[in-house]
Amino acid sequence: MSHVAIEYCVPCGFRERALDVQGAILNGVEDELDELSLVMGDHGVFEVRVDGETVFDKEEDDFDVDEITRAVREHL
């Protein structure tokens, strides 16, 4: 079982994005997870990590909820 962390920038207003990603991940792979956490951050961060490994970083990837969910699934 794995841990997924979604770190998002609070001042940037990324909470809704984080909640959308959280819901999609739970719908897709909830049975394979031990924990899914939302981590509040700043400085424009939006990253998704599986067991500490970054699978999505808004600095490098285009925001697409389906792609993020696939990346999490592939890493599991």
C-alpha positions as CSV (number, residue, x, y, z in Angstrom):
1,M,0.0,0.0,0.0
2,S,1.1,3.5,-0.7
3,H,1.0,7.1,0.4
4,V,0.0,10.0,-1.9
5,A,0.6,13.6,-1.0
6,I,-0.8,16.6,-2.9
7,E,1.1,19.7,-2.0
8,Y,-0.6,23.0,-3.1
9,C,0.0,26.7,-2.8
10,V,-2.6,28.2,-0.4
11,P,-1.9,31.9,-1.4
12,C,-2.3,31.0,-5.0
13,G,-5.8,29.6,-4.5
14,F,-4.9,26.0,-5.6
15,R,-7.1,24.3,-3.0
16,E,-9.9,23.6,-5.5
17,R,-7.3,22.0,-7.9
18,A,-6.0,19.9,-5.0
19,L,-9.5,18.8,-4.1
20,D,-10.3,17.9,-7.7
21,V,-7.1,15.8,-8.0
22,Q,-7.8,14.2,-4.6
23,G,-11.3,13.1,-5.7
24,A,-10.0,11.7,-9.0
25,I,-7.3,9.7,-7.3
26,L,-9.7,8.4,-4.7
27,N,-12.2,7.4,-7.4
28,G,-9.4,5.6,-9.4
29,V,-7.1,3.9,-6.9
30,E,-8.5,4.3,-3.4
31,D,-8.2,0.5,-2.7
32,E,-4.5,0.7,-3.3
33,L,-3.7,3.5,-0.9
34,D,-2.9,3.6,2.8
35,E,-3.1,7.4,2.9
36,L,-3.8,10.4,0.8
37,S,-2.9,13.8,2.2
38,L,-3.3,17.4,1.3
39,V,-0.2,19.4,2.2
40,M,-0.5,23.2,2.4
41,G,2.4,25.1,0.8
42,D,3.3,28.4,-0.8
43,H,5.5,29.9,-3.5
44,G,3.3,28.5,-6.3
45,V,3.8,24.9,-5.5
46,F,1.5,22.1,-6.9
47,E,3.1,18.7,-6.7
48,V,1.8,15.2,-6.4
49,R,4.0,12.6,-4.8
50,V,3.6,8.8,-4.4
51,D,5.7,7.4,-1.6
52,G,7.9,10.5,-1.7
53,E,8.6,10.4,-5.5
54,T,7.2,13.3,-7.5
55,V,4.8,12.1,-10.2
56,F,3.5,15.6,-11.1
57,D,5.0,19.1,-10.7
58,K,3.2,22.1,-12.2
59,E,6.6,23.6,-13.1
60,E,7.3,20.7,-15.4
61,D,3.9,19.3,-16.4
62,D,0.6,20.6,-17.8
63,F,-2.3,20.4,-15.3
64,D,-4.6,17.6,-16.3
65,V,-6.5,15.7,-13.6
66,D,-6.7,12.6,-15.7
67,E,-3.0,12.6,-16.5
68,I,-2.2,13.1,-12.9
69,T,-4.4,10.2,-11.9
70,R,-2.8,8.0,-14.5
71,A,0.7,8.9,-13.3
72,V,-0.3,8.0,-9.7
73,R,-1.8,4.7,-10.9
74,E,1.3,3.9,-13.0
75,H,3.6,4.5,-10.0
76,L,1.5,2.2,-7.8
